[in-house]
Amino acid sequence: MNIHHLELFYYVAKFEGITAAVRKMPYGIQQPAVSGQLLQLEEKLGVKLFNRRPFALTPAGEELYDYCYPFFSRLSDVEERLRGEESQHLRLAASASTLRNHLPDVLEDLKKEEPKLRLSLREVDPSDVHHLLTTQQVDVAVSVLAGKLGEGLRSLPLVEIPVALLVPTKLKANSLEDLIEEDPYNPKRFIGREPLVGLPPHEVLQQLFETEFEKGKITWATSVEVNSMEVIRDYVVRGFGVGLGLVIPGVALPKGLKAIPLKKFPPLVIGALYQGKPKALVTRFLQTAQKHASSLA
């Protein structure tokens, strides 16, 4: 049975005639189209459902109307309820560090404006953001902004985070120059004095460092590859080498660790990503996030 034909029959039965149904249905459809599709429904069922003039349901029509009435009559109520719930539901993706250190303050302020706020938070890698947004699994993502955006995606830069090298406090080094030396095999280049703790090659921060090292003619291969900034810190503290890092506003470094800012390196840009025209709740989140980012800056 064609569900659309059944819906048309519901409206015709409810408003007692095709002409009245066409005028009062919630979407536009021509009278001949309604008549034709209802004839198809009757042919499919092999019964006559109603008399046209004067309008009257047949016993078969009465039975079918009683069957479909509970479903179609409640659709508008369900739509209104779901729309109301969805308008208060924010599905958000971000890195573990962002979820832990910055979003709680943003979402706390947002909840003051939206007391019925409902949240679905997902920890993700930057490489997963595009898929989650384009498949509409999340409404907005807070992530690194780098490269060309995917089709249909929009971005809002929030904060620029300076990059740094993380070193143990016991290491006597206060600048990049203290951590590199002339390459004995190539006097025109430099090499790192310490092992480097870094991220996988596809990570934006790793690529940023590699690009800037090459600009400075520095050869410094990763000796210890880990999968997160938090793990980099742990291994640097334990003496595995010098780590790639960020000077994150409001986040103190672990004991035994210090940061050497690299002022000549470009910062890492963190922003919000979303698809198409954002719903009202996403817009309010973006405004709140911007305000929070401004206070950090």
C-alpha positions as a Markdown table, in Angstrom:
| # | Residue | x | y | z |
|---|---|---|---|---|
| 1 | Met | 0.0 | 0.0 | 0.0 |
| 2 | Asn | 1.3 | 3.4 | -1.0 |
| 3 | Ile | 1.7 | 5.5 | 2.2 |
| 4 | His | 1.1 | 8.8 | 0.3 |
| 5 | His | -2.1 | 7.5 | -1.1 |
| 6 | Leu | -3.2 | 6.5 | 2.4 |
| 7 | Glu | -2.4 | 10.0 | 3.6 |
| 8 | Leu | -4.5 | 11.6 | 0.9 |
| 9 | Phe | -7.4 | 9.3 | 1.8 |
| 10 | Tyr | -7.0 | 10.4 | 5.4 |
| 11 | Tyr | -7.4 | 14.0 | 4.5 |
| 12 | Val | -10.3 | 13.4 | 2.1 |
| 13 | Ala | -12.1 | 11.3 | 4.8 |
| 14 | Lys | -11.3 | 13.9 | 7.5 |
| 15 | Phe | -12.6 | 16.9 | 5.5 |
| 16 | Glu | -15.4 | 14.9 | 3.8 |
| 17 | Gly | -14.5 | 15.4 | 0.2 |
| 18 | Ile | -11.7 | 15.9 | -2.3 |
| 19 | Thr | -12.3 | 19.6 | -2.9 |
| 20 | Ala | -12.3 | 20.5 | 0.8 |
| 21 | Ala | -9.2 | 18.3 | 1.4 |
| 22 | Val | -7.3 | 20.1 | -1.3 |
| 23 | Arg | -8.1 | 23.4 | 0.3 |
| 24 | Lys | -7.1 | 22.4 | 3.8 |
| 25 | Met | -4.2 | 20.0 | 3.4 |
| 26 | Pro | -0.9 | 21.3 | 4.8 |
| 27 | Tyr | 0.8 | 21.1 | 1.3 |
| 28 | Gly | -0.2 | 22.0 | -2.2 |
| 29 | Ile | -1.6 | 19.4 | -4.6 |
| 30 | Gln | -4.1 | 19.6 | -7.4 |
| 31 | Gln | -7.6 | 18.1 | -7.2 |
| 32 | Pro | -7.1 | 15.8 | -10.3 |
| 33 | Ala | -3.9 | 14.4 | -8.8 |
| 34 | Val | -5.8 | 13.6 | -5.6 |
| 35 | Ser | -8.6 | 11.9 | -7.5 |
| 36 | Gly | -6.2 | 9.9 | -9.6 |
| 37 | Gln | -4.1 | 8.7 | -6.7 |
| 38 | Leu | -7.2 | 7.7 | -4.7 |
| 39 | Leu | -8.5 | 5.7 | -7.6 |
| 40 | Gln | -5.1 | 3.9 | -7.6 |
| 41 | Leu | -5.6 | 3.1 | -3.9 |
| 42 | Glu | -9.0 | 1.7 | -4.5 |
| 43 | Glu | -7.8 | -0.4 | -7.4 |
| 44 | Lys | -4.9 | -1.7 | -5.3 |
| 45 | Leu | -7.3 | -2.7 | -2.4 |
| 46 | Gly | -10.0 | -3.9 | -4.8 |
| 47 | Val | -12.7 | -2.0 | -2.9 |
| 48 | Lys | -14.5 | 1.3 | -3.1 |
| 49 | Leu | -13.6 | 3.5 | -0.2 |
| 50 | Phe | -16.2 | 6.4 | -0.5 |
| 51 | Asn | -19.0 | 7.7 | -2.6 |
| 52 | Arg | -18.1 | 11.0 | -4.3 |
| 53 | Arg | -21.5 | 12.8 | -4.4 |
| 54 | Pro | -22.7 | 13.1 | -1.8 |
| 55 | Phe | -19.6 | 12.2 | 0.1 |
| 56 | Ala | -19.9 | 9.2 | 2.3 |
| 57 | Leu | -17.4 | 6.6 | 3.4 |
| 58 | Thr | -18.2 | 3.0 | 2.5 |
| 59 | Pro | -17.9 | 0.3 | 5.2 |
| 60 | Ala | -14.4 | -0.5 | 3.8 |
| 61 | Gly | -13.6 | 3.2 | 3.9 |
| 62 | Glu | -14.7 | 3.5 | 7.5 |
| 63 | Glu | -12.5 | 0.6 | 8.5 |
| 64 | Leu | -9.5 | 2.0 | 6.7 |
| 65 | Tyr | -10.1 | 5.5 | 8.2 |
| 66 | Asp | -10.3 | 4.0 | 11.7 |
| 67 | Tyr | -7.0 | 2.3 | 11.1 |
| 68 | Cys | -5.0 | 5.2 | 9.8 |
| 69 | Tyr | -6.6 | 8.0 | 11.9 |
| 70 | Pro | -4.5 | 7.5 | 15.1 |
| 71 | Phe | -1.3 | 7.8 | 13.1 |
| 72 | Phe | -2.0 | 10.8 | 10.8 |
| 73 | Ser | -4.0 | 12.7 | 13.3 |
| 74 | Arg | -1.0 | 12.8 | 15.7 |
| 75 | Leu | 1.7 | 13.7 | 13.2 |
| 76 | Ser | 1.5 | 17.5 | 13.8 |
| 77 | Asp | 1.8 | 17.0 | 17.6 |
| 78 | Val | 4.8 | 14.7 | 17.2 |
| 79 | Glu | 6.4 | 17.1 | 14.8 |
| 80 | Glu | 5.9 | 20.0 | 17.1 |
| 81 | Arg | 7.3 | 18.0 | 20.1 |
| 82 | Leu | 10.3 | 16.7 | 18.2 |
| 83 | Arg | 11.0 | 20.2 | 16.7 |
| 84 | Gly | 10.9 | 21.7 | 20.1 |
| 85 | Glu | 13.3 | 19.0 | 21.5 |
| 86 | Glu | 15.7 | 19.3 | 18.6 |
| 87 | Ser | 15.8 | 23.1 | 18.9 |
| 88 | Gln | 17.3 | 22.6 | 22.4 |
| 89 | His | 19.7 | 19.7 | 21.4 |
| 90 | Leu | 23.3 | 20.6 | 20.5 |
| 91 | Arg | 25.4 | 17.8 | 19.0 |
| 92 | Leu | 29.1 | 18.9 | 19.2 |
| 93 | Ala | 32.4 | 17.3 | 18.4 |
| 94 | Ala | 35.9 | 18.4 | 19.6 |
| 95 | Ser | 39.2 | 17.1 | 20.7 |
| 96 | Ala | 39.6 | 15.6 | 24.2 |
| 97 | Ser | 41.6 | 18.7 | 25.3 |
| 98 | Thr | 39.0 | 21.1 | 24.0 |
| 99 | Leu | 36.1 | 19.1 | 25.6 |
| 100 | Arg | 38.0 | 19.1 | 28.9 |
| 101 | Asn | 39.5 | 22.5 | 29.2 |
| 102 | His | 37.4 | 25.1 | 27.3 |
| 103 | Leu | 34.0 | 23.9 | 26.2 |
| 104 | Pro | 32.7 | 23.4 | 29.8 |
| 105 | Asp | 32.9 | 27.2 | 30.3 |
| 106 | Val | 31.3 | 27.9 | 27.0 |
| 107 | Leu | 28.5 | 25.4 | 27.5 |
| 108 | Glu | 27.9 | 26.6 | 31.0 |
| 109 | Asp | 27.2 | 30.1 | 29.7 |
| 110 | Leu | 25.0 | 28.7 | 26.9 |
| 111 | Lys | 23.0 | 26.8 | 29.4 |
| 112 | Lys | 22.2 | 29.9 | 31.3 |
| 113 | Glu | 20.5 | 31.2 | 28.2 |
| 114 | Glu | 19.0 | 27.8 | 27.3 |
| 115 | Pro | 17.9 | 26.1 | 30.5 |
| 116 | Lys | 16.5 | 23.1 | 28.6 |
| 117 | Leu | 19.8 | 22.6 | 26.7 |
| 118 | Arg | 20.5 | 19.0 | 25.8 |
| 119 | Leu | 24.0 | 18.0 | 24.8 |
| 120 | Ser | 25.6 | 15.2 | 22.8 |
| 121 | Leu | 29.4 | 15.6 | 23.0 |
| 122 | Arg | 31.8 | 13.5 | 20.9 |
| 123 | Glu | 35.6 | 13.3 | 21.2 |
| 124 | Val | 37.1 | 13.3 | 17.7 |
| 125 | Asp | 40.3 | 13.7 | 15.8 |
| 126 | Pro | 40.4 | 16.6 | 13.3 |
| 127 | Ser | 40.5 | 14.1 | 10.4 |
| 128 | Asp | 37.0 | 12.8 | 11.4 |
| 129 | Val | 35.3 | 16.2 | 11.6 |
| 130 | His | 34.4 | 16.6 | 7.9 |
| 131 | His | 32.6 | 13.2 | 7.8 |
| 132 | Leu | 30.6 | 13.9 | 11.0 |
| 133 | Leu | 29.4 | 17.2 | 9.7 |
| 134 | Thr | 28.6 | 16.2 | 6.1 |
| 135 | Thr | 26.7 | 13.2 | 7.3 |
| 136 | Gln | 24.9 | 15.4 | 9.9 |
| 137 | Gln | 26.0 | 13.3 | 12.9 |
| 138 | Val | 27.0 | 16.6 | 14.6 |
| 139 | Asp | 25.8 | 20.2 | 14.4 |
| 140 | Val | 29.1 | 21.9 | 15.0 |
| 141 | Ala | 32.7 | 20.9 | 15.6 |
| 142 | Val | 35.5 | 22.8 | 17.3 |
| 143 | Ser | 38.8 | 21.9 | 15.6 |
| 144 | Val | 41.9 | 23.1 | 13.9 |
| 145 | Leu | 41.3 | 25.2 | 10.8 |
| 146 | Ala | 43.7 | 24.3 | 8.1 |
| 147 | Gly | 43.5 | 23.8 | 4.4 |
| 148 | Lys | 40.5 | 24.1 | 2.1 |
| 149 | Leu | 37.1 | 23.5 | 3.6 |
| 150 | Gly | 34.9 | 20.6 | 2.3 |
| 151 | Glu | 32.0 | 21.5 | 0.1 |
| 152 | Gly | 29.1 | 23.1 | 2.0 |
| 153 | Leu | 31.1 | 23.6 | 5.2 |
| 154 | Arg | 31.7 | 27.0 | 6.9 |
| 155 | Ser | 34.1 | 28.0 | 9.5 |
| 156 | Leu | 34.4 | 30.6 | 12.2 |
| 157 | Pro | 37.9 | 31.2 | 13.6 |
| 158 | Leu | 37.9 | 31.5 | 17.4 |
| 159 | Val | 41.5 | 31.7 | 18.7 |
| 160 | Glu | 45.1 | 31.5 | 17.5 |
| 161 | Ile | 47.3 | 29.4 | 19.8 |
| 162 | Pro | 51.0 | 30.0 | 19.8 |
| 163 | Val | 53.2 | 26.9 | 19.2 |
| 164 | Ala | 56.1 | 25.9 | 21.4 |
| 165 | Leu | 58.6 | 23.3 | 22.2 |
| 166 | Leu | 58.1 | 21.5 | 25.5 |
| 167 | Val | 61.2 | 20.6 | 27.5 |
| 168 | Pro | 61.9 | 19.3 | 30.9 |
| 169 | Thr | 62.6 | 22.1 | 33.4 |
| 170 | Lys | 66.0 | 20.5 | 34.2 |
| 171 | Leu | 67.1 | 21.0 | 30.6 |
| 172 | Lys | 69.2 | 24.2 | 30.3 |
| 173 | Ala | 67.5 | 25.6 | 27.2 |
| 174 | Asn | 65.5 | 28.8 | 26.7 |
| 175 | Ser | 65.2 | 29.1 | 22.9 |
| 176 | Leu | 65.1 | 27.1 | 19.8 |
| 177 | Glu | 68.7 | 28.0 | 19.1 |
| 178 | Asp | 69.7 | 26.3 | 22.4 |
| 179 | Leu | 68.2 | 23.0 | 21.1 |
| 180 | Ile | 69.8 | 22.8 | 17.7 |
| 181 | Glu | 73.4 | 22.6 | 16.4 |
| 182 | Glu | 75.1 | 22.7 | 13.1 |
| 183 | Asp | 74.8 | 19.5 | 11.0 |
| 184 | Pro | 78.4 | 18.1 | 10.9 |
| 185 | Tyr | 77.6 | 16.6 | 7.4 |
| 186 | Asn | 76.0 | 19.7 | 6.0 |
| 187 | Pro | 77.2 | 23.1 | 7.4 |
| 188 | Lys | 74.3 | 24.8 | 5.7 |
| 189 | Arg | 71.7 | 22.9 | 7.9 |
| 190 | Phe | 71.0 | 22.3 | 11.6 |
| 191 | Ile | 69.9 | 19.2 | 13.6 |
| 192 | Gly | 68.1 | 18.8 | 16.9 |
| 193 | Arg | 70.3 | 18.1 | 19.9 |
| 194 | Glu | 67.5 | 16.1 | 21.7 |
| 195 | Pro | 65.1 | 13.3 | 20.5 |
| 196 | Leu | 61.8 | 14.8 | 19.3 |
| 197 | Val | 58.5 | 13.6 | 20.7 |
| 198 | Gly | 55.8 | 14.3 | 18.0 |
| 199 | Leu | 52.5 | 13.4 | 16.5 |
| 200 | Pro | 51.6 | 11.2 | 13.4 |
| 201 | Pro | 52.5 | 12.7 | 10.0 |
| 202 | His | 48.9 | 13.5 | 9.1 |
| 203 | Glu | 48.3 | 15.7 | 12.2 |
| 204 | Val | 48.1 | 19.5 | 11.4 |
| 205 | Leu | 50.4 | 20.5 | 14.2 |
| 206 | Gln | 53.1 | 18.0 | 13.1 |
| 207 | Gln | 52.9 | 19.3 | 9.6 |
| 208 | Leu | 53.2 | 22.9 | 10.8 |
| 209 | Phe | 56.4 | 22.1 | 12.7 |
| 210 | Glu | 57.9 | 20.1 | 9.8 |
| 211 | Thr | 57.2 | 23.0 | 7.4 |
| 212 | Glu | 58.7 | 25.6 | 9.7 |
| 213 | Phe | 61.7 | 23.3 | 10.5 |
| 214 | Glu | 62.4 | 23.0 | 6.8 |
| 215 | Lys | 62.1 | 26.7 | 6.3 |
| 216 | Gly | 64.8 | 27.2 | 9.0 |
| 217 | Lys | 66.9 | 24.4 | 7.4 |
| 218 | Ile | 66.5 | 22.2 | 10.5 |
| 219 | Thr | 66.5 | 18.5 | 10.3 |
| 220 | Trp | 64.7 | 17.1 | 13.3 |
| 221 | Ala | 63.0 | 13.7 | 12.8 |
| 222 | Thr | 60.5 | 12.4 | 15.2 |
| 223 | Ser | 62.0 | 9.8 | 17.6 |
| 224 | Val | 58.9 | 9.1 | 19.6 |
| 225 | Glu | 55.5 | 9.3 | 17.8 |
| 226 | Val | 52.4 | 9.4 | 20.0 |
| 227 | Asn | 48.7 | 10.2 | 19.3 |
| 228 | Ser | 47.9 | 13.2 | 21.5 |
| 229 | Met | 49.3 | 16.4 | 23.0 |
| 230 | Glu | 48.7 | 15.0 | 26.5 |
| 231 | Val | 50.9 | 11.9 | 25.8 |
| 232 | Ile | 53.6 | 14.2 | 24.4 |
| 233 | Arg | 53.7 | 16.0 | 27.7 |
| 234 | Asp | 53.9 | 12.7 | 29.7 |
| 235 | Tyr | 56.8 | 11.5 | 27.7 |
| 236 | Val | 58.7 | 14.7 | 27.8 |
| 237 | Val | 58.4 | 14.9 | 31.6 |
| 238 | Arg | 59.8 | 11.3 | 31.7 |
| 239 | Gly | 62.9 | 12.3 | 29.8 |
| 240 | Phe | 62.2 | 10.9 | 26.3 |
| 241 | Gly | 63.1 | 14.2 | 24.6 |
| 242 | Val | 61.7 | 17.5 | 23.5 |
| 243 | Gly | 58.1 | 17.7 | 22.5 |
| 244 | Leu | 55.9 | 19.6 | 20.1 |
| 245 | Gly | 53.4 | 21.7 | 22.0 |
| 246 | Leu | 51.1 | 24.7 | 22.3 |
| 247 | Val | 50.8 | 27.6 | 24.7 |
| 248 | Ile | 47.2 | 27.1 | 25.6 |
| 249 | Pro | 45.6 | 30.0 | 27.5 |
| 250 | Gly | 44.4 | 29.0 | 30.9 |
| 251 | Val | 46.0 | 25.6 | 30.9 |
| 252 | Ala | 49.0 | 25.2 | 33.1 |
| 253 | Leu | 51.8 | 22.8 | 32.1 |
| 254 | Pro | 52.5 | 19.7 | 34.3 |
| 255 | Lys | 55.1 | 19.9 | 37.0 |
| 256 | Gly | 58.6 | 19.4 | 35.6 |
| 257 | Leu | 57.7 | 20.8 | 32.1 |
| 258 | Lys | 58.3 | 24.2 | 30.6 |
| 259 | Ala | 57.5 | 25.7 | 27.2 |
| 260 | Ile | 59.8 | 27.5 | 24.8 |
| 261 | Pro | 57.5 | 29.7 | 22.6 |
| 262 | Leu | 58.4 | 29.8 | 18.9 |
| 263 | Lys | 57.4 | 33.3 | 18.0 |
| 264 | Lys | 58.5 | 33.1 | 14.4 |
| 265 | Phe | 56.3 | 30.0 | 13.8 |
| 266 | Pro | 52.6 | 30.7 | 12.7 |
| 267 | Pro | 50.0 | 29.9 | 15.4 |
| 268 | Leu | 47.6 | 27.1 | 15.2 |
| 269 | Val | 44.1 | 28.4 | 14.4 |
| 270 | Ile | 41.2 | 26.8 | 16.3 |
| 271 | Gly | 37.7 | 27.5 | 15.1 |
| 272 | Ala | 34.1 | 26.2 | 14.8 |
| 273 | Leu | 33.0 | 24.2 | 11.7 |
| 274 | Tyr | 29.4 | 23.7 | 10.6 |
| 275 | Gln | 27.4 | 22.9 | 7.5 |
| 276 | Gly | 25.1 | 25.3 | 5.7 |
| 277 | Lys | 22.8 | 27.7 | 7.5 |
| 278 | Pro | 23.1 | 26.9 | 11.3 |
| 279 | Lys | 20.0 | 26.4 | 13.4 |
| 280 | Ala | 19.4 | 29.0 | 16.1 |
| 281 | Leu | 21.0 | 27.0 | 18.9 |
| 282 | Val | 24.2 | 26.6 | 16.9 |
| 283 | Thr | 24.3 | 30.4 | 16.2 |
| 284 | Arg | 24.0 | 31.1 | 19.9 |
| 285 | Phe | 26.7 | 28.6 | 20.6 |
| 286 | Leu | 29.0 | 30.3 | 18.1 |
| 287 | Gln | 28.3 | 33.7 | 19.7 |
| 288 | Thr | 29.1 | 32.3 | 23.2 |
| 289 | Ala | 32.3 | 30.6 | 21.9 |
| 290 | Gln | 33.4 | 33.9 | 20.3 |
| 291 | Lys | 32.9 | 35.7 | 23.5 |
| 292 | His | 34.8 | 33.1 | 25.5 |
| 293 | Ala | 37.7 | 33.1 | 22.9 |
| 294 | Ser | 37.9 | 36.9 | 23.1 |
| 295 | Ser | 38.4 | 36.6 | 26.9 |
| 296 | Leu | 41.2 | 34.1 | 26.4 |
| 297 | Ala | 42.9 | 36.3 | 23.8 |
